[in-house]
Amino acid sequence: MEPAETRVLHDLLMDLVRVAGLLQPDRPEAGVPVSLSEAYAIHELDTSTAPTQQDLAERLRLDKSTVSRLIAGLEHKGLVARERDPGNRRSYRLRLTDRGRAVHAYLAEVFHRRHAHMLSAMTAAERRCLATGLAALLRALGVHRPPADHAHRDHTRRDHAHRDHGGDTAPTP
């Protein structure tokens, strides 16, 4: 790789982080009631199987103590519940509360609109190249497994929770 290519990639990634608001991770977007880390955790927890904190730490690529603090905050906001694992009483399983599912539905809609807006400014060829490039970047970063199984998400439950909270109004934690 040429040094010029490295500089271009560096500059583009720096611009992306800055423009996407990742330097201010306390709120992923105006009106969103959780931090960016909390939003990612909520997304990972909206599955049909309740993961352990260790599972969540692996999915988010965070250390256990960081995830423990993250979950404590989400639990304090009433978005997550910890329940003893019946198969291992020393372990806890994590699940979203009804409020947590409503917040996730709201976040999904906010991010979907944001991504649709960004993609609408690109040509079809640019969108394909972006998808190919991002997949290659993830592979280069060592992501060799598929992300958490989101195919089993209960979209009906999430959609109802979103409608119950007025669609565009952020559920309060």
C-alpha positions in Angstrom: 0.0 0.0 0.0 1.3 3.4 -0.9 1.7 6.1 1.8 -0.7 8.3 -0.1 -3.4 5.6 0.1 -2.8 5.3 3.8 -3.1 9.1 4.2 -6.4 9.2 2.2 -7.9 6.4 4.3 -6.8 8.0 7.5 -8.3 11.4 6.5 -11.5 9.8 5.3 -11.9 7.8 8.5 -11.2 10.9 10.6 -13.8 12.8 8.7 -16.3 10.0 9.1 -15.8 9.9 12.9 -16.1 13.6 13.2 -19.1 14.1 10.9 -21.0 11.1 12.4 -20.7 12.6 15.8 -18.6 9.8 17.3 -16.4 12.3 19.1 -19.4 13.1 21.3 -20.7 9.6 22.1 -23.0 10.7 25.0 -25.9 11.0 22.5 -25.9 9.4 19.1 -28.4 11.9 17.8 -30.6 14.7 19.2 -33.6 13.3 21.0 -32.1 9.9 21.5 -32.3 9.0 25.2 -29.2 6.8 25.4 -25.4 7.0 24.7 -23.9 5.4 21.6 -22.5 2.5 23.7 -25.9 2.0 25.2 -27.6 2.1 21.8 -25.3 -0.7 20.6 -25.9 -2.8 23.7 -29.7 -2.4 23.3 -29.4 -3.4 19.7 -27.4 -6.5 20.6 -29.9 -7.4 23.4 -33.0 -7.3 21.2 -32.8 -11.0 20.3 -34.9 -14.0 21.0 -32.2 -15.5 23.3 -31.0 -13.6 26.4 -27.2 -13.3 26.3 -25.0 -13.3 29.3 -22.8 -10.2 30.1 -19.9 -12.2 28.8 -21.7 -12.8 25.5 -22.5 -9.1 25.2 -18.9 -8.2 26.0 -17.7 -10.4 23.2 -20.3 -9.0 20.7 -19.4 -5.4 21.5 -15.7 -6.2 21.9 -15.6 -4.5 25.3 -14.1 -5.8 28.5 -16.3 -7.3 31.2 -16.0 -4.4 33.6 -17.1 -1.9 30.9 -20.1 -4.0 30.0 -21.0 -4.4 33.7 -21.1 -0.6 34.1 -23.0 -0.2 30.8 -25.6 -2.8 31.9 -25.9 -1.2 35.3 -26.8 2.1 33.7 -29.3 0.5 31.3 -30.8 -1.3 34.3 -31.0 1.9 36.3 -32.9 3.5 33.3 -35.4 0.6 33.3 -34.3 -0.6 29.8 -32.6 -3.9 30.8 -33.3 -6.6 33.3 -30.7 -9.1 34.7 -32.0 -12.5 35.5 -30.2 -15.5 37.0 -29.3 -18.1 34.4 -31.3 -21.2 35.4 -28.5 -23.3 33.9 -25.7 -21.5 35.8 -26.8 -19.8 39.0 -23.5 -17.8 39.0 -24.3 -16.1 35.7 -27.0 -13.6 34.7 -28.9 -13.4 31.4 -29.8 -10.0 30.0 -33.1 -9.0 28.4 -34.7 -5.8 27.3 -37.7 -4.6 29.3 -40.7 -3.4 27.4 -39.3 0.1 27.7 -36.0 -1.1 26.4 -37.7 -2.7 23.3 -39.5 0.6 22.7 -36.3 2.5 22.9 -34.7 0.0 20.5 -37.6 0.4 18.0 -37.2 4.2 18.2 -33.4 4.0 17.7 -33.8 1.6 14.8 -36.2 4.1 13.1 -33.9 7.0 13.8 -30.8 5.2 12.4 -32.8 3.8 9.4 -33.9 7.3 8.4 -30.3 8.6 8.9 -28.9 5.8 6.8 -31.6 6.1 4.1 -30.9 9.8 3.8 -27.1 9.2 3.4 -27.6 6.4 0.9 -30.1 8.5 -1.1 -27.3 11.0 -1.9 -25.3 8.1 -3.6 -25.6 6.4 -6.9 -26.4 2.7 -7.0 -22.8 2.0 -8.0 -21.5 4.0 -5.0 -23.8 2.2 -2.6 -22.5 -1.2 -3.9 -18.9 0.0 -3.6 -19.5 1.3 -0.1 -21.0 -2.1 1.0 -18.0 -3.9 -0.6 -15.5 -1.5 0.9 -17.0 -1.7 4.4 -17.1 -5.5 4.3 -13.4 -5.5 3.2 -12.5 -3.1 6.0 -14.3 -5.2 8.6 -12.5 -8.3 7.3 -9.1 -6.4 7.5 -10.0 -5.5 11.1 -10.4 -9.2 11.9 -14.1 -9.6 11.9 -14.4 -13.2 10.6 -17.7 -14.2 12.2 -21.1 -13.0 11.2 -22.6 -10.4 13.6 -25.0 -11.6 16.3 -28.0 -13.4 15.0 -30.5 -10.7 14.3 -32.7 -12.9 12.1 -34.6 -14.1 15.1 -35.6 -10.6 16.3 -39.2 -10.3 17.1 -40.0 -7.4 14.6 -43.8 -7.6 15.4 -43.2 -7.0 19.1 -40.7 -4.1 18.3 -43.1 -2.5 15.8 -45.9 -2.6 18.3 -43.7 -1.1 21.0 -42.6 1.7 18.6 -46.2 2.5 17.6 -47.3 2.5 21.3 -44.8 5.3 21.9 -46.0 7.6 19.1 -43.5 6.7 16.4 -41.3 9.8 16.2 -41.3 10.5 19.9 -38.3 9.1 21.8 -39.4 6.9 24.7 -37.9 8.3 27.9 -35.6 6.0 29.9 
